[in-house]
Amino acid sequence: MNDQPSSKPRTFLGAPLTKRNSIILVCVVVLSLAAGIAAFILTRNFVQGWTLTSLPGAPVAVQKPGATQAQPTDEILLEEIEAIADISLDDINLMPYVEPWDGASRINVLFMGLDYRDWEEGTDASRTDTMILFTLDPKTMKAGMLSIPRDLWVQIPGFKHGKINTAYYLGEIYNYPGGGPALASRTVEYFLGVPVHYYVQLDFITFIHIVDELKGVKIDVKEPITIYPLQYPNFDSHRKVILEPGVVTLPGNYALAYARARNTEGADFDRAARQQELILALRDRILQFDMLPQLVSSAPAIYERLSEGIHTNLTLQQTIQLGLLAMDIDRRDIRTGIIGPSMLYAGKSPDGLDVLIAVPDEIRELRDEIFGHTSGASPIGDMSLPALQLAIEEEARIGIYNGTLEEGLATRSGDYFKELGLNVTDTGNAQQHEATTIYLYNGAPYALRYFNELMNLHISRIRIRFDPEAEVDIAVILGSDWALNNPLP
């Protein structure tokens, strides 16, 4: 049997493209600029571009980190969950009320996909494998998508730091008001510094059906790639297929497998590019049908029909309104971004898991380009302000320690920084260091930025040692370089 999909569109589920079936393409698929956004939704180990961070000790890049790609672990330990759940829900400030969308203002919608392995194993609560923040501005008729890697180390509001993919899980098992979607939305909102108005969660079986309703999606395969599509009709087994270069129309199960594949040289970053390609290809596919006017009347029935596979707090009216807008946006006005290896580097969680650490200065400009002017309320804040001013306002607990043979260097340096307005809470001696080194124990991105700019530190001299019990948030070990060249009076 030929494993290659046809170069012509095919319907694999045996259902014609009827009025009832097509409306879901308006109500759900167009919602995300294309139903292809769902291809992101159950991708395994999705580690891809676009992140800003509230990471404790997130480095501020003066020099870019190396391009070595981090390899996050697939494990999630019970101890990890217990370690980050540090306060009760009674102590949590719930997410601020967000005004219902008026149809004219910019709207941000978080798309989430649950871990494919959790689905296979039938677990009660899942982690997110995919988190994408979609934005659309009706005034400028521009849209964009930001993808957040699952292993990003962030502050989860109401809990300790953890991988961002555990926010949904924690919201479910601790009965957070609004459940996993609410806590995941709040985490992204806090992390990016932009409001999250709504969320959409689409399961992968629904995605397969949507693509098949479209009679497939046309993709230009750039290089040979091996995929493992789920097999019809029960989707309970996989089959190895090699896609050769060229334009091919993929059925739903092939499209999902194409979006999940990571066995190319660029691994997760190649996958991110393929997923964005799939999103735009699905949008183009939808626009070919030009059947919206006669389908709107059937929307409520179709919306209800697929409700089990689509979870959202958008109303049907809002969904259709957003879909109509999305259809009218020129493809050239859809902004996408992938954060590459030079914008991420590897770190370790307290229990030894591999995590991804983002360099906020490297990607802030792109975030603002997609979302427009953003608030400085998030941990990444407004980096247009002077570094010292931000560090003072942050009030991070700073420890200054002498790593040289020069007596009293820590005390004199600590007094100097106190006079500037910094919150120096401890001084003392340390082991001898030739080069000044910074240790981050808790989130202090502005203090880090200030010391980094002042001392011109190499990225290798910034160490992440997350420890919520540490007496200081940031420790500066003064080296011989500081002793020989400093601004002390």
N, C-alpha and C positions, 0 to 999 in steps of 0.2 A: 504493500500500500504506500502511496506517495505521501510523505509527511509534510510536504510543502503546501502552505495555504495557497489558495487560488489568487491570481493577480486581479481577478474580478471580484466585486462585492458578492458576498454570500450570506444567506440567512441560515444559521446553524440550529436554531431552536424551533424551526418549523412555523413560526408565527409571521404573518405578513405585516407590513408596516401600515397598520390601521390608524384611524383617527384616535382611537382610545390609546393605542400604544405610543403614538407619536407625541402626545401632549406631555408625557413624562420628560421628553427631551427638552421641552420648553420649561417645565416646572422644576426640573432637577438638573438636567445636563447643562443647560445654558446658565444655570445659577452660578456655576464655577468657571465661566468662560467656555466650558465644555465638560462633558461628563468625564472626560479623561482625568480630571482632578482626582477621581476615585482610583485611578491607577496608582496614585500615591498611597492610597488609603490602606492597603494591606501589604505594602512592600516590606520585605524582611530586612532587618538591620539597616534601615534607611539612614545613612550618615551622609548628609549632603549640605549644600550651601545655604548660606544666609542666616547668620546668627549675630545677635548682639547679646551681651551677657551681663548678668548680675553676679557672675561667679565670684566667690571670695578669692581675692587676689588675681582677678582677671588682669593680665598684663596689658600695659599700654605700649604699643609698639613704636619704638623709635627706629629699631631695625627689625625687618621682617624675620619671623621665625623660619626655620628651614622648611623645605617642602616635603619632608617625610610625613607620609600619611599615617594618622593614628589608626590603630586597629582595635576598636572597642570590643569588649567581650559581649557574648550573648547571655551571660549568666545574670540572674537577679536573685539575690539571696534574701531569705526571710530576715536575717539580721540587718540587711540594708534597709528594708522597709521599717523595721522597728526602730532603727537608729534615727530615721528622719522624721518620725512622728513624735514630736516632742511636747506638744501642748494639746489640750482638749479643744473640741470644736466650740465650746462655750467661750473660749478666749479669742476666737478668730473674728476679726472684723470682716464681715461679709462683703462681697464684691459690690462696689457702689452701683446704685441704680443707673441704668443706661436708658435714656429716652428712646421710645420706639422710633424706628426709622421714618423720617418724613418724606422719603422719596426724592429729596433734593440734595441732601447732605452726603458727604463721603461716608461710605459704609464699609466696615471691616468684618469679614466672616472667617471664622476659624474652621478649617476642614481637618477632621481627625480620622485616622484609620487605626484599628486595633491590631495588635500583634497576631500575625497569621498563625503562629505556633500555638498561641493561647486559644485561638478558635478551634484548631485541630484537636487540642487536648480537652476542650470543653470546660475550661476553667471559669469560675464564677465571675472573676474580675480580671480585666486585661490591662496591659500597658498599651500605650500608643506607639505604633511603629512610624506613624506619619503625623506631622503637624504642619499645616500650611496656612498662612494668613493671607487671605484674598482681600483685595481692596478695589473699590470702584468709586470714582468721583463723577457724579452726574453733571456737574458744572463744566468740567474740563473734558468729559468723556474719555478719561484715561483709566486704565486698570493695571493691576500688578499682582504678583504672587511672591510671597516670601516663604521659603521652606526652612524648617528648623530641625536639626539633627536630633535623633532620639537619645543619644548619649551625652548631650550637652549638660554640663554641671551648672545648676542654677539654684537660686533660692525658691523654694516652693512655699508660697504664703501660708502661714499658720503651721508650718513644719520646718524642719531643718533643710540644709542643702541636699540635693539629690539629683539623679538624672531626670531630665525633663519628662521622659516617657513614663515616670512613676507617678506623675501628678494625677493622671486619670485614675490609676489604680488606687491611690490613696483616697481620692474623692469617693470612690465606690465602697471600699472596705470600711471607711470611717463615717459613712453616711453624711458626707459633706452636703450642705444645702445645695441642691441642684446636681448632686452626684459628681461623677468623674468629669463630665463636660464642663461643669461650672468651675471646678478647681483647675482643670487644664486651661480653661479660658483665662482665669485670673492669673495663672502663672505666666502665660504668654503675654498678657497685658502688662504685668509688672516687669517682665523681662525686656520687652521691646519698647515700652514707654508709649504705646499707642492703644487706644481703646479697642476692645473686642466686643462688638455689638451682638453678634450672633454666632452660632456654631452649626455645623453640618457634619454628620457622621454617616458614611455610606459603606455598607458591607460589600465584600468583593463579589459575592454571587449576584447582587443587584447590579454591580458594575458590568459583569459579564453579560447579563441580560440586556442592559442598555446598549452596549456595543453591538450586540446581535440584532437588536431592534433597528439599529442604524445600518444593518447589513454589512458590518465590519468597518474598520478604520484603516485608511491608507497611510502607510509608513514607508519612508525611503530608508532602507537598511544600509548603513554605511560600510559595515564590515561583517564577516561571518560571526554569528552569535548563537550560542546554545541556550535554548529555553526549555522549561519543563511545564507545559500547560496542563491544567487539570482537565480530566476527560469527561465528556458528556456521557450519560445524562445526569449522573449523580455527583460529579466533581469529587470523587473519593479516591482518585488515583492520578498519578502523573505520568507523562510520556516525554521522552527526550526528542527534541526537534531541533534541527540546525537551520537557521534562517540565513540564506545567502544574500549578498549585496544586491540591491535593486529595489524597485517600488513594488510593494506587496500589500494586499488587503488582508488584515488580520481579523479573524473572528474574536469574540469576546475573551475566550479562554487563552488564546494566543496573545492578545493585547495585554492581558493581566500579567502573563508570564514574561512578556517583553519588558514591561515596566518593573518587574521584580528582579530581573537578571542582573547579576553583579560580577560575572565571571569574565570581564574584559580587563585590559591593562589598567584603566583608570578606576576600576571597581565602583565604589559608591558614587564617585563624581561623574563617571560615565553614565551611570544609572540615572542620576539627576537630570542630565542632559536628555536622555531618552524619554524620561517622564514628561519633561516640559515639551518635547517634540510631540508626544502623544496628546497632551492637553490641547495644543493648538491644532493638531490634525483632527481631533474630535470636534472642535469648534467649527473648523472648515466643513466637516462632514454635515453637521447640523444645518449650517447655512445653505447647503445645497437644496434642501427640501422645500423651503419657502411655503410652508403650509400653516403657519401660525394662526392666521385669522380664523380659519374654520375649525381649529382645534381647541381654542380657549374654552368653548362651552363644555367640553368634556373633561376639563382639568380636575374638578373635585373628585370624580370617580377614580381617575387614574392615580391621583395623589393618595387616595385612601388605599388603593390596591397595592401600592408599593411601600406603604408606611412601615412595614416590618423591617425593611432593608434600609430605610432612610430615616435618620433621627436628626431632628433639627428643632430649634425654637423659633424659626421663621414661620410666619403664617403663610397660607397658600397665596393670599393676595400679595404679600411682600415678595414671595418667591417668583411669581409671575412678573411682577413689576421689575424685579432685579434681572430676571431673564430677558425681558424685552430690552432693557438698557444694554445688557451685555452683548446682545445680538447686533446692536447698532455701533459698537465700538470698533474702530478700524484696527486691524491686526497690528499695524505699526505703533499703535498707542497702548499695546499690552506689554508691560515691562516685567521681565523675569530676571531673577538673579540666582547664581549658584556661588556659594562660598567655596573657594578652592583650597587645596592643601596648604598654601602659603598663608591662609587666614585662620587655620586651626592647628593646634598642636596637642599632643597627648599629655594626659595627666593621670593621677591615681586618686581614687576615692580613699577615705580613711580605712575601708576594709579591703583595699587592694584592687578594686575593679578599675578597668580602663575607662577613662572618661575623656570627653572632648572639651578643650578649652578654646574659647574664641578670643580674638584680638579685636576689641571694639572699634578702635580708631581706623582699622582697615576697612570696615564695612558700614560705618555710620553714614557716610555720604550717600551710599546707595540706598540705605533705608530711607533717608530723607527725600531722596529723589523719587522713590516710589510712593511714600505716604505724604509728601509735602512737609510743611513745618510741623515738627513734633514737640511734645512737651518735654521739659527737662526733669520731670518728676520721677523717671525711672532711674535705676542705679547707673545707667550709662550716661544719663543726664545731658546737659548742654555743654559740649566740649569747646564751644566758642568762647566760654568764659576763661579767665586766667586760671592756670593750674593751681596756684596757691589759694585763690579764692574758693575754688571748689573743694580743695582739701580742708580748708578751715571750716566750711559749712558742713562737711561730711562728719567731722568730729570723731574720726576713727581714733582708737587708742594706739598710740605710737610708742614703740620702745626703741631707744637709741643705745647701741652697745659698742664698746671699744674693742676692735679686733687688731689693734696695733700696740706697739711698745710705748707710745706717747702717753704719758700719764695725764689723766683728766680730760682726754679728748671727748669722751661720751658726755660728761657733765657740761663742758663748754658748748658742745654741739647741741645738746638738749636744751640748754638755756637760750641759745640762738633761735632755735625753731619755736620755742615757747613765745619768745618776743614777737615772732612773726604771726602768732595766733594759732599755731598748731597744738593739738591736744597730746603733748608728750606726757605719758603717765609713768614711764619707767626708764631708768638709765643704769648702766653697769658695764661690766667687762665680759668679753667673750674670747673664744679661741682666736688665735692670730689669723688674719685674712690679708692677703696681698691686695685683693680687689674687693671693693664694697659689695655686699650681698644683701638682698632683701628676701625675707621670708614672709609669706602671706598666710595668716591663720584664719582670718575671717574677711568678709567683703570690705575692701577699702580701695576701690579703683581710683579715686581721686588722689588720695595720699600717694598711691603707687605712681600715678602719672606725675605728680609733682616731684617726687624723689628721682624718678627716672629721667625727667627733663633736667633737673638740677645736676645730677651726677653722671648723666650720659652712660647709663648702665647697658651692658650687653645683655641680650635676652637670656643668656645662660646664667646670669647672676640673679635671676628672679626665680625663686623656688616656691612652689605651692605645697604648703603643709597644712591642709585644712584641719583645724582643731577648735571646735566651739568652746572648749574649756580653757583655751589659752588666755593668759592675762592681758595680752595685747592683740590688736587686730593685725598689726604690721610691725615687723622687727627689722631694723636697719643695722646691720653689722658693718661698722666703719672699717674700711681697709686702709692700707698704706697709701693708696691713690688719693683718698680723701685727706689724709694727714698732710700730704705734700701739696695739695691744691684744693683750698676751700675758701668760702667767703667769710669765715669767722673774723670778728674784729680783733 
